[in-house]
Amino acid sequence: MKTSRRKFIQTSAAIASLASVNKIFAQPKITKPIVVSTWNFGVGANAEAWKILAKNGRALDAVEAGVQVPEGDPKETSVGLGGLPDRDGRVTLDACIMDENANIGSVACLEHIVHPISVARKVMEKTPHVMLVGDGALQFALANGFKKEKLLTPESEKAWKEWLKTAKYKPIANIENHDTIGMIAMDANQNLSGACTTSGMAYKLHGRVGDSPIIGAGLFVDNEIGAATSTGVGEEVIRICGSHLVVELMRQGNSPQEACELAVKRIVKNQPAKSKEIQVGFLAINKNGEVGAYALLKGFTYAVYSDEIPNKIFEAKSYY
């Protein structure tokens, strides 16, 4: 009798302990979607993405549709159609996309195609490769039904010809001539996806590729942890594998805000003098729908759209 009673007490204690552990480590199920994107033009992009998320659509479809908005806007001179050209007068585009299953696709130095993000998705879905570049990327795009178009608008051509008079190359922080739209979203099924697209630095050397099409630099998604994207001078983001770093910092228990701040501080530590003259910003969300953003310099803005935050612009905190 005593033995049975003792076993009962031990078993009950074990069950109670296990329940306590499960309670501690259980993650809340988030069913409300959210989309975030870089810079003021993220508002229009978020609105398009929200049309899909609000109908319980997939985050991957939302981010592709969202970033297509600035890609197709000739007034946005740092993304897609109307992007400022390289020093040879050629508009070259970079983009990447990543879904909840770690499927990835990317294009770099792509010319003549308005929506490089959609070409990147085709690379992801129709090839065994991760990245196509230059003429090969264009050949693939045309073979998959994309139309060849002129990307250099009269306005961007005029700005390029004016630049040629001095040909000085020093990007100005927050004058969106070297900035990207990075977008990350979580859908109603709590799955994450991201997209990143840009025309790169204005008046760059032909063939230059920044962080935007590089998975782990301009964009990274881990469906267990969260997602991050970056904007600004891509060389410095590549140097620290920035977006991957942000996600790994979240894996270690940091909030999205803390992770973005630590990544920016890594850049400052590596390049203390240069970091005062350039802009780099990170934007992240975790699986709980928490958002973080941080930049080197003041002026980095981002847009958030959720049930609680109806497409609002925020200015990120900064190191300097």
N, C-alpha and C positions, 0 to 999 in steps of 0.2 A: 504493500500500500504506500509506504513511504517512498519506495523507488519510483512508482508510477507518478506520485505527486511531484517528485523532484524533476522527473522528465518533462512533465507538463509545464512546470515553471520555466525550465530551461528553453523549451520549445517556444513558449509564449514570448520570452525575452528576445529570442533570436528573431522571431517574426516582427516584433516591435522595432528592433534595431534595424532590420532590413527595410521596413516601411519608412523609418526615419531617414535612412540613407537615400532611398528612392525619392523622397520628398525634397531632399537637399539638392539632388542632381537633376531633378526633372526640369525640363525647359518648357515654358508656357507656349501653347500653340497660338501663333499669331495668324489670324485669318484676314486681317485688314491689309490691303496692298499699299505700297508706297513707292514713289519714284523720285529720284533726286538727280540733278544735273548741274554742270558747271556754267557759270556766267549768266548774265541777264537773258541771253537768248535761250536759256534753259526753260523759261516760262512757256514759250510757244512749243518747245519740244515736249515738255512735260504734259501739256494739254493734249497733245496728240497721243502720247503714250497712255494717258489716263483713260482715253476712250476704250482702249483694250483692257486695261486693268479693271475698270469699273464693271466690265461685263464678265469678270472672272477669267479673262484671257491670260495667256502665258506671258511671263515676264520677257522672254526672248523676243516675242513678236512686238511687245510694247517698246522695248529699247530700240529695235530696228526702225520702227515707224516714227519714234520720237526724234531720233537724231537726223532722220531724213528731212526734217523741217529746216534746220539751218543749212544742211547740205544743199538744198534746192533754192535757198534764198540768195539772190545775187548781191544783196546789200551786206551780207555777212562776209567780210573779206578774210576771215581766217578759217573758213570751212567750205569745202565743196565749190559749187558754181560761184564765180566771182572772187574766189580766193586770190590773194596777192601772189604773184608768180615768183619763181626763183630768179636769179640774176640774169639768166638767159631769156626771161620772158615766158617761161613754160610753167603752167599750173600743174603741180604734181600733188597727188592726194594720198593720204595714209589712213588706214582704218583697221580696227579689229573688233571681234565680237566673241562672247563667251557665254555658255549656258550653264544650267545647274548641274549638268553631268560632266563638266570639264571638257566639253567639246569646244573647239576653238577654230577660228578662221581669221585670216589677215591678208591685207594687200598693202604694198608700199610702192611709192613712186609711180602711182597709177595716173595716167593722163586720159583726158577726153571722156571720162565717165562721171556723171553728176552724183551718183550715189555709190561711193566706194564701200559703204557699210553693207550694202546688199550683195556686192561682189564678194566681200569677206565671208558673208554667210554662205554663199554658194561654194566657196572654197572649203568651208567647214563641212557642208552637207554632201558635196558631190566629188570630193577628191580625197586621197589618202594623205594629203599634205596639210601643213599648218599655214604657210605663207607663200604667196606668189608676188613677184615684184616686176616693175618696169614693163617692158614689152610683153613678157610672158603673162603678166596679170591682165594687160589689155587684150591680148589674144584670147585668154580664157573668158573674159567678160563678153567680148563680141560673140564668141561661140555659144554663149548662154543667153543670147537675146538682148543684151544691153546695147543701147544706141551710142554711137560716137558723136560727141557734141563739143562745141567750142566752149571752154570754161573761162577763158580770159575775156572779161567784160570791158567795155570802153572805159569805165571808171577805174578798174584795176590796171588796165594798160596805161592810162594817163598817169596814175600814181607811180608805176614802174619807170616810165620814161622820165618823170621828175626826179626819181631816185638816181637814175643813171647819171645825172648831171654832177653828182658828188660821189656816188657809189660808196658811201660810208655805211658800214655794217655794224650797227649796235642796236639790237632790239630794245624798245622802250617798254618797261614793265606796265602791265594793265592797259596798254593801248593795243587792243586785241589783234596785233599783227603776228602773234606767234602762239595764239591760244587755240584751245581745243574744246569741242563739246565731249565731255565724258558723262555718260548716263548709267546709273545702276538702279535696278528695280527689284522689288519683291512682290510676287503675285499672291492671290488669295490662297494658294496651296503652299505658301511659305517657301517657294522656290525663287532663287536669285538668278539674274542674268545681267550682263553689262555690255555696253557698246562705247566705242571711242573713235572719233573721226576728226580729221583736220586737213588743212592745206599746208600746214607746217610753217616754219619761220619765213616771213617775207624776205625775198631777195637772197635766200640761202644759195649755197653752191648746188648746182644741178646734181641730183642723186642723193642729197642729204636726206636722212631718215631720222626722225626723233623717236620719242618714247611711245607715241600714240598707237602704232600698230604692233607694238611688242607686248605680248602677254607677260605679265609680271612687272612691267614697267608702267605703261599707260593705263593698264586695266588688269584686274585679277578678281576672280570669283571663286569662293569656296563655299559650297552650299551648306556645309556644316557650321561655318563660322560667320561669314559675311562677305562683303565685296568692297572694292576701293577703285578709284580712278584718280587721274592726275591731270594737271594742266600747267602750262608755263614752259620754261626752257627744258626741253626734253633730255638734253645731254646730262643734266644733273639728276634727273629722275632715273635714267638708265644706270647711272653710276652707283645708285644704291638699290636697284631693283625695287623702286618705290612702292608701287601698289601691292606687290607681293609682301613687302616688308610690313605695310600697314595691316594686311590681313593676318600675317603671322603674329604681329603684336597684339591683335585682338584675340588670337588663339591663346596667347599667354595670359589672358584675363583683363587686358586693357579695354576700356570703352572705345568706341570709334573716335571720340574726341581726343582721348589720350594717345591713341595710336597715331593719328594724324600729326599731333604735336611732336611725338617722338621721332617720326620720320623726317619732319622738317628740321628738327634739331640735329639729326644725323647729317643732313646736307650742310648745315652751318659748321659742324665739327670738321667735316671733310674739306670744305671750301670757305673758310671764314671771311676772306677778303671779297671773293666773288659773290658770296651770298647776299651782300648788302646792295648789289646792283642789279640783281635779276629777280624774277618772280617765279616761284613754284608753289602750287597749292595742291592739297590732297582733299578728297571728299570720300566718305565711307559710310556704310550702314552695316549693322549686324543683324542676326537672325531675330532679334527682338524688335526690329524696326527703329532702333536708335540711330541717330545721325551724328556725324562728326565732320568738321572741316577746319583746316588751318593752313596758313600760307607764310611765306617768308616776309612779304611786304603787305601793307594795307592795300585794300582795293579788290581783293578776290571775292567775288560774289557767287552765290549758288542758289538754286531754286528747289523747293520742296513741295510735293503734292501728295496729300493723303486725305483721308476722311476728316482728320482734325485740322490739317493745314492746307487750305485750298489754294495751292500754287502760289506760294509766297517767296519773295527774294530775301535772302539774308546776306550780310557781309561777314565773312569769316574773320576770326581773330588772327593775329599775325605775330611773328617773332620780333620783327622790327617795328 
